[in-house]
């Protein structure tokens, strides 16, 4: 499995746990859905940023 896949699975489990907790506290389903979508977007952005590979350009080849 790639690093992004492992990160995405872990983040999905986190979102599910938070949604379950919000449901148990009596939060409206509409707000749970909105929060889940926002957290999923943040998770995708964070996952892509932290797991992407750097492009090899001429200037980076000279430095390294």
Secondary structure, DSSP 8 states (H G I E B T S, - for coil): --HHHHHHHHHHHHHHHHHHHHHHTT--HHHHHHHHHHHHHHHHHHHHHHH------HHHHHH-
